[in-house]
Amino acid sequence: MTRERVLRDRPLRWQQVAAIADGAVLDLSDDARARIHSARALVEAAIASRVRAYGVNTGVGALCDVIVSDAGQAELSRNIVMSHAVGVGPALGAPAVRAIMAAAVNNLAHGYSGVRLAVVERLLALLAHDCVPQVPAGGSVGYLTHMAHIALVLVGSGEARYGGRLMSGAQALRSVGLEPLVLVAKEGLSLVNGTPCATGLSAIALSRAARLLDWADVVAALSFENLHGQLAAFDADALRLRVSAGVAHVGGRLRELLGGSAILRASAGLRTQDALSLRAIPQVHGAARDVFAQASRVVDEELASVTDNPVVSGTTEEPRALSGANAVGAALGLAADALGVAIAQVAAMSERRMDRLVNPLVSGLPAFLAARGGVASGFMIAQYTAVSLVADNRRLAAPSSLDGGVTSGLQEDQLVHATPAAIKLLKILDNAETILAIELLAAAQAYELQPGTDARAARTEAIYRRVRADIEHYRDDRPLGGDIEKARRIMGQPLPEGREPL
């Protein structure tokens, strides 16, 4: 199978990083290679000119004023990788590591870091061969540790997965016909520095959030129809009064999804207004889409930014090494925190709709969607699961960007925890996907228990049939957890009739 190719001729977009995470091959344009080569010449000129450069001829962190001799600069590079590889806990999945490597290549290709082209080409080779370093998920307050574990494999240390097997970094390199690199001045620092980890993980989160928000509208439409909602709540003239691109978008989608529904036509005017979990779908889902749009801009801006420290500039006659704080990912941390809250709220509303589906006091359907109440529990406990995951999301939604902390002997006394923010956003998405999968199953079940014979909307009918193509009506005859996983897989696919979400 031919793999998609992504050319880094200009800063990557988050969608491209997500595609590389899923297996696309990354390559560099000739201009990008030239920029990397020119930046390396500036580093070498700075060393020769005795320009003080953080992490090149000085120590790092609180040791930034300790001068390192020419002979010790290569050793410093290697030692930075070894000492910073202190990640703990379960390993990140292969897509996450691939996304981080893609973001790292993108950062180095700006041409301000000063690593040799051979270092960037080695990262590209790992991506091309799908040789994935083993990277523990925990242990970062912002950056450093995750990229250090990737850098370990470049020098023939650490561990990597190749061909479905976990092996030593040295063995992994041999398996793909590569030799370990010997790092030189600045390369160790540039490999662990910057925001590639938080950026790569955020790109994956955006990809998953985009799909989840599309499906959230679809699943909500199914529940709305089952609960005989009042379609007037989605009137375009009324929604236009709230200034929000997201609200307008969701309102339009709901009108299309529910257009032509005989069920809703028959129930029009039966109530003045519905519960908020039904009539406020455009406002809540739309607000989440607005947050998503802002987070997307932040990640693309991060990919367009140089986040190394120091950066090199000037000419080989007058090289400059500029120390600053571009490696601090405050914008990423804030964006991931905000998007996590937004996704958690969408999922919480999903659980509220699902509860209405299983509650006979408001649904008019058999209790817990069980055809034989008492003998069968139906979706009673599935709603418990959704409540549990909503509560977990509430805990996870606490902002990482405010965690703070002091490290490196008071030298790094402001921490924004961008990488932990991205990791917990991915956990929130895990929970949200399951919550929506439960609602999707409950809505499909509810259709079959409706007392009337009015027809569903064409779009909701297609979605219902897609669910039933893989998952039968539930009769307490099998573990419901398996159906939930099947529903999650359905939500990872295009919508029926070959139509992607609008």
C-alpha positions in Angstrom: 0.0 0.0 0.0 1.4 3.4 -1.0 1.8 5.7 1.9 0.9 9.4 1.8 3.9 11.7 1.5 4.1 15.1 3.2 6.8 17.5 2.0 8.1 20.0 4.6 8.6 23.0 2.2 6.9 25.4 4.6 5.8 25.0 8.2 3.6 22.0 8.7 -0.1 22.4 9.6 -1.7 20.3 12.3 -3.5 18.2 9.8 -0.2 17.2 8.2 1.3 16.2 11.6 -1.8 14.1 12.3 -1.4 12.4 8.9 2.2 11.6 9.7 1.1 10.2 13.0 -1.2 7.9 11.1 1.6 6.7 8.8 2.3 9.3 6.2 6.0 9.7 5.2 7.7 13.1 5.8 10.4 14.6 3.6 12.2 17.9 3.4 12.4 20.3 0.5 15.7 21.4 -0.8 15.2 24.8 0.7 14.6 23.3 4.2 17.8 21.2 3.8 19.7 24.4 2.9 18.3 26.2 5.9 19.4 23.4 8.2 22.9 23.4 6.7 23.3 27.2 7.0 22.3 27.1 10.6 24.9 24.5 11.4 27.5 26.7 9.8 26.5 29.5 12.2 26.9 27.2 15.2 30.4 26.2 14.1 31.3 29.8 13.5 30.0 30.8 17.0 32.1 28.1 18.6 35.2 29.2 16.6 34.5 32.9 17.6 34.0 32.0 21.3 30.5 33.4 21.3 28.9 32.3 24.5 26.0 30.1 23.6 23.7 28.3 26.1 24.0 24.6 25.9 26.8 24.8 23.3 29.8 26.0 25.3 27.9 26.4 28.6 26.0 24.0 30.8 22.2 23.9 30.8 19.6 24.9 33.3 21.1 26.3 36.5 24.5 25.4 35.1 24.2 27.9 32.3 27.1 30.0 33.5 29.5 27.1 33.6 31.8 27.3 30.5 32.3 24.0 28.6 35.6 23.5 26.7 35.7 22.7 23.0 36.7 19.2 23.9 33.7 18.7 26.2 30.9 20.0 23.9 30.2 16.7 22.1 30.2 15.0 25.5 27.7 17.6 26.8 25.4 16.9 23.9 25.4 13.1 24.6 25.1 13.7 28.4 22.1 16.0 27.9 20.2 13.2 26.1 21.1 10.6 28.8 20.3 12.8 31.8 17.1 14.1 30.3 15.7 10.6 29.5 13.8 10.3 32.8 10.3 9.5 31.5 8.2 7.2 33.6 5.1 5.1 33.3 3.4 3.5 30.3 4.7 4.2 26.9 3.0 6.5 24.4 1.4 4.9 21.5 3.1 4.8 18.1 1.0 7.6 16.5 1.8 9.9 19.4 5.6 9.3 19.0 5.4 9.7 15.3 3.6 13.1 15.8 6.2 14.3 18.2 9.0 13.3 15.7 7.2 15.1 12.9 6.9 18.3 15.0 10.6 18.0 15.9 11.6 17.8 12.3 9.4 20.8 11.5 11.0 22.8 14.3 14.6 22.0 13.2 13.7 22.7 9.6 13.0 26.4 10.3 16.8 26.7 10.2 17.6 28.3 13.6 18.7 25.4 15.7 22.0 24.5 14.2 21.9 20.7 14.2 23.6 18.8 11.3 21.3 17.7 8.4 22.3 14.1 9.3 20.4 14.4 12.6 17.2 15.5 10.9 17.6 12.8 8.2 17.9 10.2 11.0 14.5 11.3 12.4 13.0 11.2 8.9 14.4 7.6 8.4 12.8 6.4 11.6 9.5 7.8 10.4 9.9 6.3 7.0 10.7 2.8 8.4 8.0 3.2 11.1 10.7 2.5 13.7 9.2 4.0 16.8 11.2 4.9 19.9 9.7 3.7 23.2 8.7 6.9 25.0 7.3 6.9 28.6 4.3 9.1 28.8 5.0 10.6 32.3 7.6 12.8 33.8 7.4 16.0 31.9 6.5 19.5 33.2 6.6 21.0 29.7 9.1 19.3 27.3 12.6 17.6 27.4 11.9 14.1 28.6 9.9 12.8 25.7 12.3 14.0 23.0 15.2 12.7 25.1 13.8 9.2 24.8 13.5 9.6 21.0 17.1 11.0 20.9 18.3 7.9 22.8 17.5 5.7 19.8 19.4 8.1 17.4 22.6 7.4 19.4 21.9 3.7 19.6 20.5 3.6 23.2 17.0 3.3 24.6 14.4 1.1 23.0 12.2 1.1 19.9 9.4 -0.9 18.3 10.1 -2.1 14.8 8.2 -4.8 12.9 5.9 -5.4 15.8 8.8 -6.1 18.2 10.3 -4.2 21.1 14.1 -4.1 20.8 17.1 -2.1 21.9 17.8 1.2 20.1 21.0 -0.2 18.6 19.2 -3.3 17.3 16.4 -1.1 15.8 18.9 1.0 14.0 20.7 -2.1 12.6 17.3 -3.5 11.5 16.7 -0.5 9.3 20.3 -0.2 8.0 21.4 2.7 10.1 24.3 3.4 12.4 24.1 5.3 15.7 24.8 9.0 15.5 27.6 10.7 17.4 26.2 14.0 18.5 28.3 17.1 18.3 27.9 20.6 19.9 24.4 21.9 20.5 22.7 18.8 19.0 21.8 17.2 22.3 20.1 20.4 23.5 18.3 21.0 20.2 17.0 17.4 20.2 15.3 17.7 23.6 14.4 21.4 23.5 11.3 23.2 22.2 7.7 22.3 22.1 7.5 19.3 19.6 6.1 17.0 22.2 3.1 19.2 23.2 2.7 20.3 19.6 2.6 16.8 18.2 0.3 15.5 20.8 -2.0 18.5 20.3 -2.2 17.8 16.6 -3.4 14.3 17.3 -5.9 15.7 19.8 -7.2 18.2 17.2 -7.7 15.4 14.7 -9.7 13.3 17.2 -11.6 16.3 18.4 -12.7 17.3 14.9 -14.1 13.9 14.3 -15.7 13.7 17.8 -17.4 17.1 17.4 -18.9 16.0 14.0 -20.2 12.8 15.5 -21.5 14.7 18.6 -23.9 16.6 16.3 -25.0 13.4 14.7 -25.6 11.5 17.9 -27.4 14.4 19.4 -29.7 14.5 16.4 -30.7 10.9 16.9 -31.5 11.5 20.6 -33.4 14.7 19.8 -35.6 12.8 17.3 -36.2 9.9 19.7 -37.2 12.4 22.4 -39.6 14.3 20.1 -37.8 17.6 20.4 -39.1 20.9 19.2 -37.2 21.7 16.0 -38.0 25.4 16.4 -35.1 25.6 18.8 -32.8 25.3 15.8 -34.4 28.0 13.7 -31.8 29.9 11.7 -33.2 33.3 12.4 -33.1 32.7 16.2 -29.6 31.2 16.1 -28.3 34.1 14.0 -28.9 36.4 17.0 -26.0 34.7 18.8 -22.8 35.8 17.1 -20.8 32.5 16.8 -19.6 30.7 13.7 -19.8 27.4 15.7 -23.4 28.0 16.7 -24.4 28.7 13.1 -22.6 25.7 11.9 -24.1 23.3 14.4 -27.6 24.7 13.8 -27.3 24.2 10.1 -26.1 20.6 10.6 -29.0 19.8 12.9 -31.5 21.2 10.4 -30.0 19.0 7.7 -29.8 15.9 9.8 -33.4 16.2 11.0 -34.9 17.6 7.9 -38.0 15.7 6.7 -38.5 13.8 10.0 -42.1 12.7 10.3 -41.5 12.0 14.0 -40.6 15.6 14.7 -43.4 16.9 12.4 -45.9 14.9 14.5 -44.6 16.3 17.8 -44.3 19.9 16.7 -45.9 22.3 19.2 -46.5 19.6 21.9 -44.2 21.5 24.2 -43.2 25.1 24.5 -39.5 24.2 24.9 -37.3 21.2 25.6 -34.8 20.6 28.3 -31.5 22.3 27.8 -29.6 19.1 26.9 -31.8 19.1 23.8 -32.6 22.7 22.8 -29.1 24.0 23.7 -27.2 21.6 21.4 -26.2 24.4 19.0 -25.1 26.7 21.7 -22.9 24.1 23.6 -21.6 22.2 20.6 -21.1 25.5 18.8 -19.1 27.0 21.6 -16.9 23.9 21.6 -16.3 24.3 17.9 -15.3 27.9 18.5 -12.8 26.8 21.1 -11.6 24.1 18.7 -11.0 26.7 16.0 -8.9 28.8 18.4 -6.9 25.8 19.5 -6.3 24.9 15.8 -4.9 28.4 15.2 -2.6 28.1 18.2 -1.1 24.7 17.1 -0.6 26.0 13.6 1.1 29.1 15.0 3.3 26.9 17.1 4.3 24.9 14.1 5.2 28.1 12.3 7.3 29.2 15.2 10.9 28.5 16.2 10.8 27.0 19.7 14.5 26.2 20.3 16.8 27.9 22.7 19.2 29.3 21.9 18.5 30.2 18.3 21.3 31.0 15.9 21.3 33.9 13.5 23.6 36.5 11.9 26.4 35.5 9.5 29.4 33.2 9.7 31.5 36.4 10.1 29.3 37.7 12.9 27.3 34.7 14.3 24.8 35.3 17.1 23.3 32.9 19.6 20.2 34.3 21.2 18.9 32.9 24.5 15.3 33.4 25.3 12.2 31.5 26.2 10.6 30.5 22.9 10.6 26.9 24.2 7.9 27.7 26.7 4.6 26.4 25.3 2.2 28.6 27.3 -0.1 29.1 24.3 -0.3 25.3 23.8 -1.0 24.6 27.4 -3.8 27.2 27.6 -5.3 25.9 24.3 -5.2 22.3 25.4 -6.8 23.1 28.7 -9.6 25.1 27.0 -10.3 22.4 24.5 -10.3 19.8 27.2 -13.0 21.7 29.1 -15.0 22.2 25.9 -14.9 18.5 25.0 -15.8 17.5 28.6 -18.8 19.7 28.4 -20.0 18.2 25.1 -19.6 14.8 26.6 -21.5 15.8 29.8 -24.4 17.0 27.7 -24.3 13.6 25.8 -24.8 11.8 29.1 -27.7 14.0 30.1 -29.5 13.2 26.8 -28.7 9.5 27.3 -30.2 9.6 30.7 -33.4 11.1 29.3 -33.5 8.2 26.8 -33.4 5.6 29.5 -35.7 7.4 31.9 -39.4 6.5 31.2 -40.6 9.6 33.1 -39.4 11.8 30.3 -38.9 9.4 27.3 -42.2 7.7 27.1 -40.2 4.5 26.3 -39.7 1.3 28.3 -37.5 1.9 31.4 -33.8 1.7 30.5 -34.7 0.7 27.0 -35.3 -2.8 28.1 -38.2 -4.5 26.4 -38.7 -6.9 29.3 -38.3 -4.7 32.4 -37.4 -6.5 35.6 -35.9 -9.5 33.8 -33.7 -7.2 31.7 -31.7 -4.1 32.8 -31.1 -2.8 29.3 -29.0 0.4 29.4 -29.3 1.0 33.1 -25.7 0.4 34.0 -24.3 1.8 30.7 -25.6 5.2 32.0 -23.6 4.6 35.2 -20.5 4.2 33.0 -21.3 7.4 31.2 -21.7 9.2 34.6 -18.4 7.8 35.8 -16.6 9.0 32.6 -18.2 12.5 32.9 -16.9 12.7 36.4 -13.5 11.6 35.3 -13.5 14.3 32.7 -14.4 16.9 35.3 -11.3 15.9 37.3 -9.1 15.9 34.2 -10.4 19.3 33.0 -8.6 21.1 35.9 -6.0 23.3 34.1 -2.5 22.0 33.8 -1.3 25.4 32.7 -1.7 26.6 36.3 0.2 23.8 38.0 3.4 25.8 38.3 6.4 24.4 40.1 10.1 25.3 40.5 12.9 23.3 38.8 16.6 23.6 38.0 17.7 25.4 41.1 15.3 28.4 40.7 16.5 28.9 37.1 13.2 27.5 35.7 10.7 28.9 38.2 7.7 29.2 35.9 6.3 26.1 34.3 3.3 25.9 32.0 2.9 22.1 31.8 1.9 22.1 28.1 2.7 18.5 27.5 0.7 17.2 30.5 -2.2 19.5 29.2 -2.1 17.7 25.8 -1.9 14.3 27.4 -4.9 14.9 29.6 -6.8 16.3 26.6 -6.3 13.0 24.9 -7.6 11.2 28.0 -10.7 13.5 28.0 -11.2 12.5 24.3 -11.0 8.8 25.2 -13.8 9.3 27.7 -15.8 11.5 25.5 -15.7 9.0 22.6 -17.0 6.3 24.9 -19.8 8.5 26.3 -21.0 9.4 22.8 -20.8 5.7 21.8 -23.1 4.8 24.6 -25.6 7.5 23.6 -25.4 6.3 20.0 -26.3 2.8 21.1 -29.1 4.0 23.3 -30.6 6.1 20.5 -30.5 3.2 18.1 -32.3 1.1 20.7 -34.8 3.8 21.4 -35.9 4.0 17.7 -37.0 0.3 17.9 -39.1 1.0 21.0 -41.0 4.0 19.7 -44.7 3.5 20.1 -45.6 5.1 16.8 -44.8 4.4 13.2 -43.7 7.8 12.0 -40.7 7.8 9.8 -37.2 9.0 10.8 -35.4 11.7 8.9 -33.4 10.3 5.9 -30.1 11.2 7.5 -30.9 9.7 10.9 -32.3 6.6 9.2 -29.0 6.1 7.4 -27.0 6.5 10.6 -29.4 4.1 12.4 -28.9 1.5 9.7 -25.1 1.9 9.8 -25.2 1.1 13.5 -27.5 -1.9 13.0 -25.2 -3.3 10.3 -22.7 -4.1 13.0 -24.6 -4.2 16.2 -27.9 -6.0 16.9 -30.7 -4.8 19.1 -29.7 -5.3 22.8 -31.6 -7.9 24.7 -29.3 -8.4 27.8 -28.0 -11.4 25.9 -24.4 -10.4 25.7 -22.0 -8.0 27.6 -22.9 -4.5 26.6 -19.3 -3.4 26.8 -18.5 -5.1 23.6 -21.2 -3.2 21.8 -19.8 0.1 23.2 -16.4 -0.7 21.6 -18.0 -1.5 18.3 -19.9 1.8 18.4 -16.6 3.6 19.1 -15.1 2.0 16.0 -18.1 3.1 13.9 -17.6 6.6 15.1 -14.0 6.4 13.8 -15.3 5.9 10.2 -17.0 8.1 7.6 -20.7 8.7 8.0 -23.1 6.6 6.0 -23.8 7.1 2.3 -20.1 8.0 1.8 -20.6 11.4 3.4 -18.2 12.8 5.8 -19.6 15.0 8.6 -20.3 18.5 7.4 
